[in-house]
């Protein structure tokens, strides 16, 4: 006989997962929650250039990365870049420092609070040709064939509909464009107990 699920065992719906993720990162953006490991330690472990990190405005490095997409990024003069889930703008700022002749760099995030941090840091540091836009991974607010390169750092894993994310990336990239993603992958499916854990998503 099949065991009936209790409400606590139900697998969260996509909208519930998105709400959980948004609530958690809102707390990060406002400073209500911090990562357990120091942001500097996280960045060093991922191979970021320490001298470049020291040049970032205060409060930009939140320690939310799980990889370093800039390791494999090359931008030629005039090329545009879009960072999906840019947060406070760290990868965008480091890209501008490394490629001053690149075209406009765009950061996109679903949280106005994150974009406010990023905009404040951009203006304080005087970074040029950097724009921040509100949007989601499944509805990227850019026209078809408009971006040369796309990066994302530890964000796509948070969106349940990953196929739609990749469809959107393909849509906004110019012919011959490319994307670089650093993220978390599962080696095997999660157990039902983990999949139904209320505090799994967003953390």
N, C-alpha and C positions, 0 to 999 in steps of 0.2 A: 504493500500500500504506500502511495506517495505521500511524503510528509508535507503538510501545509506550511507555507511561510507565514511567519508573523510579520507585522508591519516593519519591525526593525531589520528584517532580513531582506526586504525588497531592494532590488538593484535600483540606485537612483536614476531618475530620468535625466535626459540631457540638460534640460533647463535648470534642474536642481544642482547638477554638477557645476554648471556655469555660475550659478548664484553663490555656491560655496567657494569657488575659486575667487570670484570678485570680492566677496566679503573678506577673505583672508588677505588678499593683496591690497585691499583698501586699508587694512590695519597696518600693513608694512609701509604703505605710502605716507600715512599720517604719523608714523612713529610709535603706534600703540603696541606693535610687535616687532621684534628684531630676530635675526637669525642667531642660532646658538653658537656657530663658529664665526669668528671675526671676518668681515668682508675682505680685508687685506689678505688674510690667510687663504681664503677661498680663491681669490684671484691669482695668488702666487702658485697655488697648486695646479691651476689651469694653464699656466705658462704666459700669463699677461706680463707685459714689460713694466717692471716696477717704476722705472723713471717716468714713463708716460702716465702711469696711475697717479704718481705724485703731483702731476700737473692738472689733474681733474679738480673741478670745484668741489668744495666740501658737501657731503651728503649725496653725491652721485653714485658712489659705489655702495650698493646695498647688499652685496654678497648673494645675489639671486641666480648667478650663472651656474651652469653645470658643464660648460665647455667653453671653447674659444673659437668662434666662427671666423674671427679676424686672422687666425693663423693661415687660412687658405684663401683669404680674400685678396684680390688684386683689382684695383680701380685705375683705369686710364683717365687722363684729363678729360673732363666733361661728362664722364659717365655718372649716372644717377644710382642711388642706393636707397632701398627701403628696408628698415628694421622692423619686423613684426613683433609686437609685444616689447617695445623699446624701453618700457619702464621709465626710469629717471634719465635715460639718454646716454648711459656710459659707453656702449659700443659705438653709438653715433659720434660722440665727441672724440673717442680714440681714433675712429676712422678719419675724421676731419684732420686731426693732428698728423696722422700718417700719410694722408693723401690730400694735401691742401689744394691741388689743382683739379680735384674731382668736381663733378657737377653738384647739383642740389642733393643733399642727404635728407631723407624723410624718415621720421620715426612715427610709428603708429601704436597706440595702446587703447584699451577699452576703458581706462580709468582717467577721469579728468584730474584727479589728485596726483597721479603719476606725471601726467603731461604738464601740470603746473610746476612740479619740481624740476622737470627737464627744461621747461621754458625759462624759469628763473636762473638755472645754472648756465644755460646758453647765453642769456643776456649779460649775466655777471662776467662771464669769461670773454664775451665779445666774439663768439663763434659766428661766422658768416655762412649764408646759404644752407641753413639747417631749418627745416620746418617740422612741426609736430602736428599730428592729426588724430582725432578720435575715431576709433573704428574697431571692428572685431575681425577675428581670423576668418570667419565664414562670410563676411561681407566687407572686403577690403575696399576702402573709399578712394580707389584710383581707377583711371580709365584703362581700357584694354591696351596692351602693347605699349605701356608708358614708362616702364622701369627697366634699367639695365641689369641690376643685381639686387637680389633679395637675401637678407640674412635673418636668422631667428635663433635665439639663445634660451633654451630651456622653457619654451612656451607652448609649442604644438602639443606636447604630451598632456597639457591641461584641457584641451578641447576634445570632446568626445567624437565629433564628426570630422575625423582627420582627412577623409577623402575630399570633403568640401574645401578644406584648407588648401590642399594641393591643387585642386581645381582653380581656386582663386589665385594662387601663386602663378600658375600657368597662364591664367587670363591676363594678369597685369604685366607679366614679363614681355619685353620686346623679343622678336624673333632672334634667336642666338643668345638670349640672356641666360643667366644662371642663378642658382640659389645655393646657399651654404647654411646648413642647419646643424646646430649642436643641441642634442636633446637626450632624453632618457628613453631607453627601449626595453621592452619586456622580452626575456628569453623564453618564457613560457606563460600561459594564461594565469591570471590571478585566481586564487580560490574564491568561491562565492562569499565566504566570510569577509575577505579583504575587499572584494568588490562592493559589498554592502556597508562597509565601515563609513560612518558619517564624517569622520575627520580625515579620511584618506586624501580626498581631493583638495587641492590648494596647499597642502603641506608637503 
